[in-house]
Amino acid sequence: MYFGILLATRVFFIFISFTMFLPIMVLMPQKLSICFTLGRIFIIGSFFVLKGPQNQFTGMTSKEKLPFTMGFLGSMVSTLYV
């Protein structure tokens, strides 16, 4: 149930970022980046709920997936920074 709620919230934020703020990105780029980053945070949260926090965290920090996790988190931080 919580997975569906978080996933629906993610879809909402991504939809809002592309429909409302993409056309006016030149004027207000921070609103697009905030909505898009919130959508990405909610998708990660939905998988934490689906798989369990411990399993998801150990999967994300495994030796094979750690570079991708760090790249993803780095891109989220840099999106908010810019």
Distance bins in CASP14 RR format, pairs under 12 A and 6 or more apart:
PFRMAT RR
TARGET T0000
AUTHOR 0000-0000-0000
RMODE 2
METHOD distances of the structure
MODEL  1
1 7 0 0 0 0 0 1 0 0 0 0 0
1 8 0 0 0 0 0 1 0 0 0 0 0
1 46 0 0 0 0 0 1 0 0 0 0 0
1 49 0 0 0 0 1 0 0 0 0 0 0
1 50 0 0 0 0 0 1 0 0 0 0 0
2 8 0 0 0 0 0 1 0 0 0 0 0
2 9 0 0 0 0 0 1 0 0 0 0 0
2 42 0 0 0 0 0 1 0 0 0 0 0
2 45 0 0 0 0 1 0 0 0 0 0 0
2 46 1 0 0 1 0 0 0 0 0 0 0
2 47 0 0 0 0 0 1 0 0 0 0 0
2 48 0 0 0 0 1 0 0 0 0 0 0
2 49 1 0 1 0 0 0 0 0 0 0 0
2 50 0 0 0 0 1 0 0 0 0 0 0
2 52 0 0 0 0 0 1 0 0 0 0 0
3 9 0 0 0 0 0 1 0 0 0 0 0
3 10 0 0 0 0 0 1 0 0 0 0 0
3 42 0 0 0 0 0 1 0 0 0 0 0
3 43 0 0 0 0 0 1 0 0 0 0 0
3 44 0 0 0 0 0 1 0 0 0 0 0
3 45 0 0 0 0 1 0 0 0 0 0 0
3 46 1 0 1 0 0 0 0 0 0 0 0
3 47 1 0 0 1 0 0 0 0 0 0 0
3 48 0 0 0 0 1 0 0 0 0 0 0
3 49 1 0 1 0 0 0 0 0 0 0 0
3 50 1 0 1 0 0 0 0 0 0 0 0
3 51 0 0 0 0 1 0 0 0 0 0 0
3 52 0 0 0 0 0 1 0 0 0 0 0
3 56 0 0 0 0 0 1 0 0 0 0 0
4 10 0 0 0 0 1 0 0 0 0 0 0
4 11 0 0 0 0 1 0 0 0 0 0 0
4 12 0 0 0 0 0 1 0 0 0 0 0
4 42 0 0 0 0 0 1 0 0 0 0 0
4 43 0 0 0 0 0 1 0 0 0 0 0
4 45 0 0 0 0 0 1 0 0 0 0 0
4 46 1 0 0 1 0 0 0 0 0 0 0
4 47 0 0 0 0 0 1 0 0 0 0 0
4 49 0 0 0 0 1 0 0 0 0 0 0
4 50 0 0 0 0 1 0 0 0 0 0 0
5 11 0 0 0 0 0 1 0 0 0 0 0
5 12 0 0 0 0 0 1 0 0 0 0 0
5 42 0 0 0 0 1 0 0 0 0 0 0
5 45 0 0 0 0 0 1 0 0 0 0 0
5 46 0 0 0 0 1 0 0 0 0 0 0
5 49 0 0 0 0 1 0 0 0 0 0 0
5 50 0 0 0 0 0 1 0 0 0 0 0
6 12 0 0 0 0 0 1 0 0 0 0 0
6 13 0 0 0 0 0 1 0 0 0 0 0
6 38 0 0 0 0 0 1 0 0 0 0 0
6 39 0 0 0 0 1 0 0 0 0 0 0
6 40 0 0 0 0 0 1 0 0 0 0 0
6 41 0 0 0 0 1 0 0 0 0 0 0
6 42 1 0 1 0 0 0 0 0 0 0 0
6 43 1 0 0 1 0 0 0 0 0 0 0
6 44 0 0 0 0 1 0 0 0 0 0 0
6 45 1 0 1 0 0 0 0 0 0 0 0
6 46 1 1 0 0 0 0 0 0 0 0 0
6 47 0 0 0 0 1 0 0 0 0 0 0
6 48 0 0 0 0 1 0 0 0 0 0 0
6 49 1 0 0 1 0 0 0 0 0 0 0
6 50 0 0 0 0 1 0 0 0 0 0 0
7 13 0 0 0 0 0 1 0 0 0 0 0
7 14 0 0 0 0 0 1 0 0 0 0 0
7 39 0 0 0 0 0 1 0 0 0 0 0
7 42 1 0 0 1 0 0 0 0 0 0 0
7 43 1 0 0 1 0 0 0 0 0 0 0
7 44 0 0 0 0 0 1 0 0 0 0 0
7 45 0 0 0 0 1 0 0 0 0 0 0
7 46 1 0 1 0 0 0 0 0 0 0 0
7 47 0 0 0 0 1 0 0 0 0 0 0
7 48 0 0 0 0 0 1 0 0 0 0 0
7 49 0 0 0 0 1 0 0 0 0 0 0
7 50 0 0 0 0 1 0 0 0 0 0 0
8 14 0 0 0 0 0 1 0 0 0 0 0
8 15 0 0 0 0 0 1 0 0 0 0 0
8 39 0 0 0 0 0 1 0 0 0 0 0
8 42 0 0 0 0 1 0 0 0 0 0 0
8 43 0 0 0 0 0 1 0 0 0 0 0
8 46 0 0 0 0 1 0 0 0 0 0 0
9 15 0 0 0 0 0 1 0 0 0 0 0
9 16 0 0 0 0 0 1 0 0 0 0 0
9 35 0 0 0 0 0 1 0 0 0 0 0
9 38 0 0 0 0 1 0 0 0 0 0 0
9 39 1 0 0 1 0 0 0 0 0 0 0
9 40 0 0 0 0 0 1 0 0 0 0 0
9 41 0 0 0 0 1 0 0 0 0 0 0
9 42 1 0 1 0 0 0 0 0 0 0 0
9 43 0 0 0 0 1 0 0 0 0 0 0
9 45 0 0 0 0 1 0 0 0 0 0 0
9 46 0 0 0 0 1 0 0 0 0 0 0
9 49 0 0 0 0 0 1 0 0 0 0 0
10 16 0 0 0 0 0 1 0 0 0 0 0
10 17 0 0 0 0 0 1 0 0 0 0 0
10 35 0 0 0 0 0 1 0 0 0 0 0
10 36 0 0 0 0 0 1 0 0 0 0 0
10 37 0 0 0 0 0 1 0 0 0 0 0
10 38 0 0 0 0 1 0 0 0 0 0 0
10 39 1 0 1 0 0 0 0 0 0 0 0
10 40 1 0 0 1 0 0 0 0 0 0 0
10 41 0 0 0 0 1 0 0 0 0 0 0
10 42 1 1 0 0 0 0 0 0 0 0 0
10 43 1 0 1 0 0 0 0 0 0 0 0
10 44 0 0 0 0 1 0 0 0 0 0 0
10 45 0 0 0 0 1 0 0 0 0 0 0
10 46 1 0 0 1 0 0 0 0 0 0 0
10 47 0 0 0 0 0 1 0 0 0 0 0
10 49 0 0 0 0 0 1 0 0 0 0 0
11 17 0 0 0 0 0 1 0 0 0 0 0
11 18 0 0 0 0 0 1 0 0 0 0 0
11 19 0 0 0 0 0 1 0 0 0 0 0
11 35 0 0 0 0 0 1 0 0 0 0 0
11 38 0 0 0 0 0 1 0 0 0 0 0
11 39 0 0 0 0 1 0 0 0 0 0 0
11 40 0 0 0 0 0 1 0 0 0 0 0
11 42 0 0 0 0 1 0 0 0 0 0 0
11 43 0 0 0 0 1 0 0 0 0 0 0
11 46 0 0 0 0 0 1 0 0 0 0 0
12 18 0 0 0 0 0 1 0 0 0 0 0
12 19 0 0 0 0 0 1 0 0 0 0 0
12 20 0 0 0 0 0 1 0 0 0 0 0
12 35 0 0 0 0 1 0 0 0 0 0 0
12 38 0 0 0 0 1 0 0 0 0 0 0
12 39 0 0 0 0 1 0 0 0 0 0 0
12 42 0 0 0 0 1 0 0 0 0 0 0
12 43 0 0 0 0 0 1 0 0 0 0 0
13 19 0 0 0 0 0 1 0 0 0 0 0
13 20 0 0 0 0 0 1 0 0 0 0 0
13 21 0 0 0 0 0 1 0 0 0 0 0
13 31 0 0 0 0 0 1 0 0 0 0 0
13 32 0 0 0 0 0 1 0 0 0 0 0
13 33 0 0 0 0 0 1 0 0 0 0 0
13 34 0 0 0 0 1 0 0 0 0 0 0
13 35 1 0 1 0 0 0 0 0 0 0 0
13 36 1 0 0 1 0 0 0 0 0 0 0
13 37 0 0 0 0 1 0 0 0 0 0 0
13 38 1 0 1 0 0 0 0 0 0 0 0
13 39 1 1 0 0 0 0 0 0 0 0 0
13 40 0 0 0 0 1 0 0 0 0 0 0
13 41 0 0 0 0 1 0 0 0 0 0 0
13 42 1 0 0 1 0 0 0 0 0 0 0
13 43 0 0 0 0 1 0 0 0 0 0 0
14 20 0 0 0 0 0 1 0 0 0 0 0
14 21 0 0 0 0 0 1 0 0 0 0 0
14 22 0 0 0 0 0 1 0 0 0 0 0
14 32 0 0 0 0 0 1 0 0 0 0 0
14 35 1 0 0 1 0 0 0 0 0 0 0
14 36 1 0 0 1 0 0 0 0 0 0 0
14 37 0 0 0 0 0 1 0 0 0 0 0
14 38 0 0 0 0 1 0 0 0 0 0 0
14 39 1 0 1 0 0 0 0 0 0 0 0
14 40 0 0 0 0 1 0 0 0 0 0 0
14 41 0 0 0 0 0 1 0 0 0 0 0
14 42 0 0 0 0 1 0 0 0 0 0 0
14 43 0 0 0 0 1 0 0 0 0 0 0
15 21 0 0 0 0 0 1 0 0 0 0 0
15 22 0 0 0 0 0 1 0 0 0 0 0
15 35 0 0 0 0 1 0 0 0 0 0 0
15 36 0 0 0 0 0 1 0 0 0 0 0
15 38 0 0 0 0 0 1 0 0 0 0 0
15 39 0 0 0 0 1 0 0 0 0 0 0
16 22 0 0 0 0 1 0 0 0 0 0 0
16 31 0 0 0 0 1 0 0 0 0 0 0
16 32 0 0 0 0 1 0 0 0 0 0 0
16 34 0 0 0 0 0 1 0 0 0 0 0
16 35 1 0 1 0 0 0 0 0 0 0 0
16 36 0 0 0 0 1 0 0 0 0 0 0
16 38 0 0 0 0 1 0 0 0 0 0 0
16 39 0 0 0 0 1 0 0 0 0 0 0
17 23 0 0 0 0 0 1 0 0 0 0 0
17 24 0 0 0 0 0 1 0 0 0 0 0
17 25 0 0 0 0 1 0 0 0 0 0 0
17 28 0 0 0 0 0 1 0 0 0 0 0
17 29 0 0 0 0 0 1 0 0 0 0 0
17 30 0 0 0 0 0 1 0 0 0 0 0
17 31 1 0 0 1 0 0 0 0 0 0 0
17 32 1 0 1 0 0 0 0 0 0 0 0
17 33 0 0 0 0 1 0 0 0 0 0 0
17 34 0 0 0 0 1 0 0 0 0 0 0
17 35 1 1 0 0 0 0 0 0 0 0 0
17 36 1 0 1 0 0 0 0 0 0 0 0
17 37 0 0 0 0 1 0 0 0 0 0 0
17 38 0 0 0 0 1 0 0 0 0 0 0
17 39 1 0 0 1 0 0 0 0 0 0 0
17 40 0 0 0 0 0 1 0 0 0 0 0
17 42 0 0 0 0 0 1 0 0 0 0 0
17 79 0 0 0 0 0 1 0 0 0 0 0
18 24 0 0 0 0 0 1 0 0 0 0 0
18 25 0 0 0 0 1 0 0 0 0 0 0
18 31 0 0 0 0 0 1 0 0 0 0 0
18 32 0 0 0 0 1 0 0 0 0 0 0
18 35 0 0 0 0 1 0 0 0 0 0 0
18 36 0 0 0 0 1 0 0 0 0 0 0
18 39 0 0 0 0 0 1 0 0 0 0 0
19 25 0 0 0 0 0 1 0 0 0 0 0
19 32 0 0 0 0 0 1 0 0 0 0 0
19 35 0 0 0 0 0 1 0 0 0 0 0
20 27 0 0 0 0 0 1 0 0 0 0 0
20 28 0 0 0 0 1 0 0 0 0 0 0
20 31 1 0 0 1 0 0 0 0 0 0 0
20 32 0 0 0 0 1 0 0 0 0 0 0
20 34 0 0 0 0 0 1 0 0 0 0 0
20 35 0 0 0 0 1 0 0 0 0 0 0
20 36 0 0 0 0 0 1 0 0 0 0 0
21 27 0 0 0 0 1 0 0 0 0 0 0
21 28 1 0 0 1 0 0 0 0 0 0 0
21 29 0 0 0 0 1 0 0 0 0 0 0
21 30 0 0 0 0 1 0 0 0 0 0 0
21 31 1 0 1 0 0 0 0 0 0 0 0
21 32 1 1 0 0 0 0 0 0 0 0 0
21 33 0 0 0 0 1 0 0 0 0 0 0
21 34 0 0 0 0 1 0 0 0 0 0 0
21 35 1 0 0 1 0 0 0 0 0 0 0
21 36 0 0 0 0 1 0 0 0 0 0 0
21 38 0 0 0 0 0 1 0 0 0 0 0
22 28 0 0 0 0 0 1 0 0 0 0 0
22 29 0 0 0 0 0 1 0 0 0 0 0
22 31 0 0 0 0 0 1 0 0 0 0 0
22 32 1 0 0 1 0 0 0 0 0 0 0
22 33 0 0 0 0 0 1 0 0 0 0 0
22 35 0 0 0 0 1 0 0 0 0 0 0
22 36 0 0 0 0 1 0 0 0 0 0 0
23 29 0 0 0 0 0 1 0 0 0 0 0
23 31 0 0 0 0 0 1 0 0 0 0 0
23 32 0 0 0 0 1 0 0 0 0 0 0
24 30 0 0 0 0 0 1 0 0 0 0 0
24 31 0 0 0 0 1 0 0 0 0 0 0
24 32 0 0 0 0 1 0 0 0 0 0 0
25 31 0 0 0 0 1 0 0 0 0 0 0
25 32 1 0 1 0 0 0 0 0 0 0 0
25 33 0 0 0 0 1 0 0 0 0 0 0
25 35 0 0 0 0 0 1 0 0 0 0 0
25 36 0 0 0 0 0 1 0 0 0 0 0
26 32 0 0 0 0 0 1 0 0 0 0 0
28 34 0 0 0 0 1 0 0 0 0 0 0
28 35 0 0 0 0 0 1 0 0 0 0 0
29 35 0 0 0 0 0 1 0 0 0 0 0
29 36 0 0 0 0 0 1 0 0 0 0 0
29 79 0 0 0 0 1 0 0 0 0 0 0
29 80 0 0 0 0 0 1 0 0 0 0 0
29 81 0 0 0 0 0 1 0 0 0 0 0
29 82 1 0 0 1 0 0 0 0 0 0 0
30 36 0 0 0 0 0 1 0 0 0 0 0
30 37 0 0 0 0 0 1 0 0 0 0 0
30 79 0 0 0 0 1 0 0 0 0 0 0
30 80 0 0 0 0 1 0 0 0 0 0 0
30 81 0 0 0 0 0 1 0 0 0 0 0
30 82 0 0 0 0 1 0 0 0 0 0 0
31 37 0 0 0 0 0 1 0 0 0 0 0
31 38 0 0 0 0 0 1 0 0 0 0 0
31 80 0 0 0 0 0 1 0 0 0 0 0
32 38 0 0 0 0 0 1 0 0 0 0 0
32 39 0 0 0 0 0 1 0 0 0 0 0
32 79 0 0 0 0 1 0 0 0 0 0 0
32 80 0 0 0 0 0 1 0 0 0 0 0
32 82 0 0 0 0 0 1 0 0 0 0 0
33 39 0 0 0 0 0 1 0 0 0 0 0
33 40 0 0 0 0 0 1 0 0 0 0 0
33 75 0 0 0 0 0 1 0 0 0 0 0
33 76 0 0 0 0 1 0 0 0 0 0 0
33 77 0 0 0 0 0 1 0 0 0 0 0
33 78 0 0 0 0 1 0 0 0 0 0 0
33 79 1 0 1 0 0 0 0 0 0 0 0
33 80 1 0 0 1 0 0 0 0 0 0 0
33 81 0 0 0 0 1 0 0 0 0 0 0
33 82 1 0 0 1 0 0 0 0 0 0 0
34 40 0 0 0 0 0 1 0 0 0 0 0
34 41 0 0 0 0 0 1 0 0 0 0 0
34 76 0 0 0 0 0 1 0 0 0 0 0
34 79 0 0 0 0 1 0 0 0 0 0 0
34 80 1 0 0 1 0 0 0 0 0 0 0
34 81 0 0 0 0 0 1 0 0 0 0 0
34 82 0 0 0 0 0 1 0 0 0 0 0
35 41 0 0 0 0 0 1 0 0 0 0 0
35 42 0 0 0 0 0 1 0 0 0 0 0
35 79 0 0 0 0 0 1 0 0 0 0 0
35 80 0 0 0 0 0 1 0 0 0 0 0
36 42 0 0 0 0 0 1 0 0 0 0 0
36 43 0 0 0 0 0 1 0 0 0 0 0
36 75 0 0 0 0 0 1 0 0 0 0 0
36 76 0 0 0 0 1 0 0 0 0 0 0
36 79 1 0 0 1 0 0 0 0 0 0 0
36 80 0 0 0 0 1 0 0 0 0 0 0
36 82 0 0 0 0 0 1 0 0 0 0 0
37 43 0 0 0 0 0 1 0 0 0 0 0
37 44 0 0 0 0 0 1 0 0 0 0 0
37 72 0 0 0 0 0 1 0 0 0 0 0
37 73 0 0 0 0 0 1 0 0 0 0 0
37 74 0 0 0 0 0 1 0 0 0 0 0
37 75 0 0 0 0 1 0 0 0 0 0 0
37 76 1 0 1 0 0 0 0 0 0 0 0
37 77 0 0 0 0 1 0 0 0 0 0 0
37 78 0 0 0 0 0 1 0 0 0 0 0
37 79 1 0 1 0 0 0 0 0 0 0 0
37 80 1 0 1 0 0 0 0 0 0 0 0
37 81 0 0 0 0 0 1 0 0 0 0 0
37 82 0 0 0 0 0 1 0 0 0 0 0
38 44 0 0 0 0 0 1 0 0 0 0 0
38 45 0 0 0 0 0 1 0 0 0 0 0
38 76 0 0 0 0 1 0 0 0 0 0 0
38 79 0 0 0 0 0 1 0 0 0 0 0
38 80 0 0 0 0 1 0 0 0 0 0 0
39 45 0 0 0 0 1 0 0 0 0 0 0
39 46 0 0 0 0 1 0 0 0 0 0 0
39 76 0 0 0 0 1 0 0 0 0 0 0
39 79 0 0 0 0 0 1 0 0 0 0 0
40 46 0 0 0 0 0 1 0 0 0 0 0
40 47 0 0 0 0 0 1 0 0 0 0 0
40 72 0 0 0 0 1 0 0 0 0 0 0
40 73 0 0 0 0 1 0 0 0 0 0 0
40 74 0 0 0 0 0 1 0 0 0 0 0
40 75 0 0 0 0 1 0 0 0 0 0 0
40 76 1 0 1 0 0 0 0 0 0 0 0
40 77 0 0 0 0 0 1 0 0 0 0 0
40 79 0 0 0 0 1 0 0 0 0 0 0
40 80 0 0 0 0 0 1 0 0 0 0 0
41 47 0 0 0 0 0 1 0 0 0 0 0
41 48 0 0 0 0 0 1 0 0 0 0 0
41 72 0 0 0 0 0 1 0 0 0 0 0
41 73 0 0 0 0 0 1 0 0 0 0 0
41 76 1 0 0 1 0 0 0 0 0 0 0
41 77 0 0 0 0 0 1 0 0 0 0 0
41 79 0 0 0 0 0 1 0 0 0 0 0
41 80 0 0 0 0 0 1 0 0 0 0 0
42 48 0 0 0 0 0 1 0 0 0 0 0
42 49 0 0 0 0 0 1 0 0 0 0 0
42 76 0 0 0 0 0 1 0 0 0 0 0
43 49 0 0 0 0 0 1 0 0 0 0 0
43 50 0 0 0 0 0 1 0 0 0 0 0
43 56 0 0 0 0 0 1 0 0 0 0 0
43 72 0 0 0 0 0 1 0 0 0 0 0
43 76 0 0 0 0 0 1 0 0 0 0 0
44 50 0 0 0 0 0 1 0 0 0 0 0
44 51 0 0 0 0 0 1 0 0 0 0 0
44 53 0 0 0 0 0 1 0 0 0 0 0
44 56 0 0 0 0 1 0 0 0 0 0 0
44 57 0 0 0 0 0 1 0 0 0 0 0
44 60 0 0 0 0 1 0 0 0 0 0 0
44 69 0 0 0 0 1 0 0 0 0 0 0
44 72 0 0 0 0 1 0 0 0 0 0 0
44 73 0 0 0 0 1 0 0 0 0 0 0
44 76 0 0 0 0 1 0 0 0 0 0 0
45 51 0 0 0 0 1 0 0 0 0 0 0
45 52 0 0 0 0 1 0 0 0 0 0 0
45 53 0 0 0 0 1 0 0 0 0 0 0
45 56 0 0 0 0 1 0 0 0 0 0 0
45 57 0 0 0 0 0 1 0 0 0 0 0
45 60 0 0 0 0 0 1 0 0 0 0 0
46 52 0 0 0 0 0 1 0 0 0 0 0
46 56 0 0 0 0 0 1 0 0 0 0 0
47 53 0 0 0 0 0 1 0 0 0 0 0
47 55 0 0 0 0 1 0 0 0 0 0 0
47 56 1 0 1 0 0 0 0 0 0 0 0
47 57 0 0 0 0 0 1 0 0 0 0 0
47 59 0 0 0 0 0 1 0 0 0 0 0
47 60 0 0 0 0 1 0 0 0 0 0 0
48 54 0 0 0 0 1 0 0 0 0 0 0
48 55 0 0 0 0 1 0 0 0 0 0 0
48 56 1 0 1 0 0 0 0 0 0 0 0
48 57 1 0 0 1 0 0 0 0 0 0 0
48 58 0 0 0 0 0 1 0 0 0 0 0
48 59 0 0 0 0 0 1 0 0 0 0 0
48 60 0 0 0 0 1 0 0 0 0 0 0
49 55 0 0 0 0 0 1 0 0 0 0 0
49 56 0 0 0 0 1 0 0 0 0 0 0
50 56 1 0 0 1 0 0 0 0 0 0 0
51 57 0 0 0 0 1 0 0 0 0 0 0
51 58 0 0 0 0 1 0 0 0 0 0 0
51 59 0 0 0 0 1 0 0 0 0 0 0
51 60 0 0 0 0 1 0 0 0 0 0 0
52 58 0 0 0 0 1 0 0 0 0 0 0
52 59 0 0 0 0 0 1 0 0 0 0 0
52 60 0 0 0 0 0 1 0 0 0 0 0
53 59 0 0 0 0 0 1 0 0 0 0 0
53 60 0 0 0 0 0 1 0 0 0 0 0
54 60 0 0 0 0 0 1 0 0 0 0 0
54 61 0 0 0 0 0 1 0 0 0 0 0
55 61 0 0 0 0 0 1 0 0 0 0 0
55 62 0 0 0 0 0 1 0 0 0 0 0
56 62 0 0 0 0 0 1 0 0 0 0 0
56 65 0 0 0 0 0 1 0 0 0 0 0
56 69 0 0 0 0 0 1 0 0 0 0 0
57 65 0 0 0 0 0 1 0 0 0 0 0
57 66 0 0 0 0 0 1 0 0 0 0 0
57 69 0 0 0 0 1 0 0 0 0 0 0
58 64 0 0 0 0 0 1 0 0 0 0 0
58 65 0 0 0 0 1 0 0 0 0 0 0
58 66 0 0 0 0 0 1 0 0 0 0 0
58 69 0 0 0 0 0 1 0 0 0 0 0
59 65 1 0 0 1 0 0 0 0 0 0 0
59 66 0 0 0 0 1 0 0 0 0 0 0
59 68 0 0 0 0 0 1 0 0 0 0 0
59 69 0 0 0 0 1 0 0 0 0 0 0
60 66 1 0 0 1 0 0 0 0 0 0 0
60 67 0 0 0 0 0 1 0 0 0 0 0
60 68 0 0 0 0 1 0 0 0 0 0 0
60 69 1 0 1 0 0 0 0 0 0 0 0
60 70 0 0 0 0 1 0 0 0 0 0 0
60 71 0 0 0 0 0 1 0 0 0 0 0
60 72 0 0 0 0 1 0 0 0 0 0 0
60 73 0 0 0 0 1 0 0 0 0 0 0
61 67 0 0 0 0 0 1 0 0 0 0 0
61 68 0 0 0 0 0 1 0 0 0 0 0
61 69 1 0 0 1 0 0 0 0 0 0 0
61 70 0 0 0 0 1 0 0 0 0 0 0
61 73 0 0 0 0 0 1 0 0 0 0 0
62 68 0 0 0 0 0 1 0 0 0 0 0
62 69 0 0 0 0 1 0 0 0 0 0 0
63 69 0 0 0 0 0 1 0 0 0 0 0
65 71 0 0 0 0 0 1 0 0 0 0 0
65 72 0 0 0 0 1 0 0 0 0 0 0
65 73 0 0 0 0 0 1 0 0 0 0 0
66 72 0 0 0 0 0 1 0 0 0 0 0
66 73 0 0 0 0 0 1 0 0 0 0 0
67 73 0 0 0 0 0 1 0 0 0 0 0
67 74 0 0 0 0 0 1 0 0 0 0 0
68 74 0 0 0 0 0 1 0 0 0 0 0
68 75 0 0 0 0 0 1 0 0 0 0 0
69 75 0 0 0 0 0 1 0 0 0 0 0
69 76 0 0 0 0 0 1 0 0 0 0 0
70 76 0 0 0 0 0 1 0 0 0 0 0
70 77 0 0 0 0 0 1 0 0 0 0 0
70 78 0 0 0 0 0 1 0 0 0 0 0
71 77 0 0 0 0 1 0 0 0 0 0 0
71 78 0 0 0 0 1 0 0 0 0 0 0
71 79 0 0 0 0 0 1 0 0 0 0 0
72 78 0 0 0 0 0 1 0 0 0 0 0
72 79 0 0 0 0 0 1 0 0 0 0 0
73 79 0 0 0 0 0 1 0 0 0 0 0
73 80 0 0 0 0 0 1 0 0 0 0 0
74 80 0 0 0 0 1 0 0 0 0 0 0
74 81 0 0 0 0 1 0 0 0 0 0 0
74 82 0 0 0 0 0 1 0 0 0 0 0
75 81 0 0 0 0 0 1 0 0 0 0 0
75 82 0 0 0 0 0 1 0 0 0 0 0
76 82 0 0 0 0 0 1 0 0 0 0 0
END
